[in-house]
Every structure is written in structure tokens, then in C-alpha cells.
Amino acid sequence: MATSEENIYDEIEIEDMTYDSTLQIYHYPCPCGDRFEISLDDLRDGETDIGICPSCSLQIRVIYEVDDLPKPESEQGKREAVTMSDQQVASLAAVA
Amino acid sequence: MASHNDTVFAFGSNGSGQLGLSHFEDISTPEQSSLSGCTVKQIAAGGNHTLMLSEDGNVKLQGDDGHDQTIVRYLSEVDWRVAQLSATWNASMLLLQSGKVLVCGEGQNGELGLGSEISHITSCMAHSVTVLSNGEVWGWGNGRQGQLGEPAEIVWSPRQIQGLTFSAAKVVCGKDFTCVFGNRRESGQVAMFGPKRDRFDLHLNLPSMVVPGWKDVATSWGSIYILRDDGELLGFGRNDHGQLPPPDLPPIEAIAAGSEHCLALTKAGKVLAWGWGEHGNCGEPTDSNGDVKGRWNEVEVPYSVRAVFAGCATSLIVTSAHIEHSGGQG
């Protein structure tokens, strides 16, 4: 469904949306009983700021700053992988 | 009033079984609901559940909310009688005849005791408001748009809405605003709290005083409706899906506002529907956007219509075999 201003039901601030950490989506009630959804990835990438309702044609625009979003977990993972044991360092030195 | 069993018809959004039918499909033609079988006093609806209050104070619930068993257990344990209902997105508020409020549902469990007796309770998507017998207005829930007064924030425990200059008689809630009405036979004053982001010019268009003689008021998520004694229906706010009263309506006896649509009972006993009808909740036909805009549909049911109610894209019609209408032009 194409996004036109007519289809935008409302503009919702991200602080008013509910974050589902399992599905990694933000959601907000739709007047039909289902929920507008937008994925965290979409918001981070700036791909789209439009929340879609799976049950009807209404859509919302999400108002947010990228800094408001949860930080990606992969940054933490990288830091851990950098730490090597003394043995690993010694064996690398031996190879070099 | 002689006790009689009502037959309730429902149509519209039904993915969670909120219409109380034998299936989970949306429908645009009224079907008989399992909410039938007692004398209906009131019906309230959240996002996916419908609550029915009978004249004898019992509550029935349809739809998936996860808290129907809580309600049944509370009420059976202590033999409380319920006077009035309201519902937010996924919670239910029961105003007991004792004047206390029982709240149950997702995110909230508990009983609220407020000092003064509560005479009226109403809710919309994310906030609830009560009118106390002394005319004060107290509310709780999402107040970030100013709908619970200042400061504009989430209100976890009931707090008085400050700045009201008159005694409240009735309150109605939209998604991001609260509208308070003074005694209809006296000054007829109106005050609105929120929305801060007023996309549909509610603050501009709503009068600060309603001509005395308002019979009832209602709100959809973005609009306010005022029904006058003479049957004229006024509307303010959102109209992008035809939510406001269409022109040349016949005299109206009762109004029900859903999330983005209306159901009206005319003085001649007919049911009319207009607004956002994508889920069948305004009957047929709708335009290419699913709207009934600038016009209305007449919805037919067997038996005489006693009352109409509406929820999130759901419509409910209470019928009885024992009604006589005052008449008037159709």
C-alpha cells in the first residue's frame, strides 16, 4: 500500500509506543483493535518511519531520534571477542 | 423497569472474538451475539475485548484480554454489584455500586479507593477519568498530551485534574484528550484537557459553553459529539473518514461513538452508522477507503432497538421485543 498523507492515521512519538524486545519491534494501538508495528532495524537504518497495521489500511508516522533507540548488541560482542587469553597471545607471537 | 431478556447484535472487527460470535471473522451484517440473554445496562469495549453490564449488576466479557477470569473471581467472591463500566486498550474498569473502582487487566491489578464517592467513570485508549459526587474530576493513565491536566506526564495513581472552574456532571475521553461537561440544566459549560498536538482543531472549534439542553455527549478517538434534547447532533474534531455527523440526519435519540465511527439510534427507532467502516462496522456500502463519509448506512436488525454501543471498529445493537418508540419522522 503506497504511503500518502491520506493513509497516515496519526504521527506518534516513539515514547508513546511499546517496545517488544523479543520481536524487536515498536507497536501502538490501531483503532481497529490490532497494532501498528515498525521494526527496530527499520528505525535504525532510517529505511522507513511508517508503522503498518497488519489488519487494515491505516498507517502511522513515527517521530523519533536515532539516539533514542536501544544500542545494537553486536557492539558489546565485538569488545568481548577482542580480549584474548595469554596463551593465545603467546601462540600468535610464536607463529609470527 | 420490567426485566426482560435483550438480544444483542454485533458487527465489525472480530479477530479476537470480541463480538461474541461462533467465529473470528469480521462481519458487516449484524449477527446475534452471546452477550444476549439478560437486560443490558451498558456495553464498553477496549482494543480487543467487549464488556457487558446487566441491569442486575453482573458483568460478561468477550474477546481476548486475559483478565476475564479475574473479573469473574472478584465479583463472585464478594458479591459486588457493578454500576458502570469503562475500558482502555486492554484493561477494564468496574465502578461498583459502593462507589469504589476495580481495575483489572494488563499492567494494572488492584483496587482503587478514592475518598469521595465516584459517580461516573469513562476511559479511552490509555487513560481513565472519574467524576466524584462533589463534582471533582480525577484521572490516571497516559497524560503526556495534557489529557489529565498539568503536569503532562504518565499518571500512575489517580490524580485530580486541576484547573476546572465548574462542577463536573459528565466526562468523555478521546485518545489524547478529556472533555468535561457541567450540569446540562445550569451553565452547560465545557472544558477540554489536551491534546497538545491538536491536529484536528478541537480547541478551535469546540464551544466553551454548550447551549443548555444537551442530552448526551460521546467521543471517538479524535472527535466529540453532542446530542441535544431536540435530536440534533453536533460534532467537532476529526472528519478524515467521515466521523462527524453527516448532513440532514433525522432526529437522534441516542449516540454511540467507537474509535473512528458512530452508531446512532433515531427517534423513529432506526440504527444509522457512519465513519471509518473498513471492518464492516458501519454496514454496507463503504467507499473505496472503507469509509461511510458524508452519508450514513441504515443497519437493520430484527426486533426493536433499545440501545447502541460501539468499540474499536465494533458495533453493538441491543434489541428487545418490549419496546415502543415515540415515533417521529424516519
Interface residues (C-beta under 8 A of the other chain):
Chain A: E6 D10 E11 E13 E15 D16 P29 P31 C32 G33 D34 S55 C56 S57
Chain B: S13 G15 S16 Q18 G47 N48 W89 M125 A126 N142 R144 R197 R199 W221 D240 G258 S259 E260 W276 E278 H279 N289 G290 G311 C312 A313 T314
